[in-house]
Amino acid sequence: IAGITQAPTSQILAAGRRMTLRCTQDMRHNAMYWYRQDLGLGLRLIHYSNTAGTTGKGEVPDGYSVSRANTDDFPLTLASAVPSQTSVYFCASSDSGWNHTGELFFGEGSRLTVL
Amino acid sequence: GQNIDQPTEMTATEGAIVQINCTYQTSGFNGLFWYQQHAGEAPTFLSYNVLDGLEEKGRFSSFLSRSKGYSYLLLKELQMKDSASYLCAVMDSNYQLIWGAGTKLIIKP
């Protein structure tokens, strides 16, 4: 089934630990995004990538890094997790670039708890 | 600053009609999106408006007035499965998506 796969679906980790959230899409979309969703707030963009080999910072990039080695994969890394990074993380993709409108396809989310 | 406002929560009755409003103040405008998100699940696309007027898609319709910075999502013949959060998002002049906090819709029998 075509779509976006995120892993893990849920994780608890200690503050200071390094964590990578994985995201893979099989729709050959150029653009990919990482959002975090917190109660009472709208989705906030962490990082994005318009195409393989390029990445950009979103609204809340501090403490996070991404890479886009190929079209399908867009991992998000927390170098040293802090409790404020407790959130639900959604990976998304679209078949349009950053400067075009387009429907976003979301993964099922990764619930991260930092203690 | 940029801002999207929508009600936090609404309640409606099965079979009825409900209108969820969204007002926005953004730096430019390149379209407005509505997404549906069931609890614990990912958001899914419902509609996109870039010109003024009403877009109808089955039981769901979305309206846009760019001059008023206003949109609404209209849900007809409500079903229990429509219980979800509805997210309004606006694409600004930099093609950045600005998201509202979402409206939680509760459907009662």
Contacts between the chains, C-beta under 8 A, distances in Angstrom:
chain1	res1	chain2	res2	distance
A	40	B	101	5.8
A	41	B	101	5.8
A	42	B	4	6.6
A	42	B	87	7.3
A	42	B	89	7.7
A	42	B	98	7.4
A	42	B	99	3.3
A	42	B	100	5.3
A	42	B	101	5.0
A	42	B	102	7.0
A	43	B	43	7.6
A	43	B	87	7.2
A	43	B	89	7.6
A	43	B	97	7.9
A	43	B	99	4.3
A	44	B	99	7.5
A	45	B	96	7.4
A	45	B	97	7.1
A	90	B	42	6.2
A	90	B	43	7.4
A	98	B	95	5.6
A	99	B	95	4.5
A	100	B	95	7.1
A	101	B	30	6.2
A	101	B	31	4.6
A	101	B	48	6.7
A	101	B	50	6.9
A	101	B	91	5.9
A	101	B	95	7.7
A	103	B	33	7.9
A	103	B	45	4.4
A	103	B	48	7.1
A	104	B	33	7.9
A	104	B	35	7.7
A	104	B	43	7.5
A	104	B	45	6.7
A	104	B	97	7.8
A	105	B	45	7.8
A	106	B	42	3.8
A	106	B	43	5.3
A	106	B	44	7.3
A	107	B	42	6.2
A	108	B	41	6.9
A	108	B	42	5.2
A	109	B	41	7.7
A	109	B	42	5.8
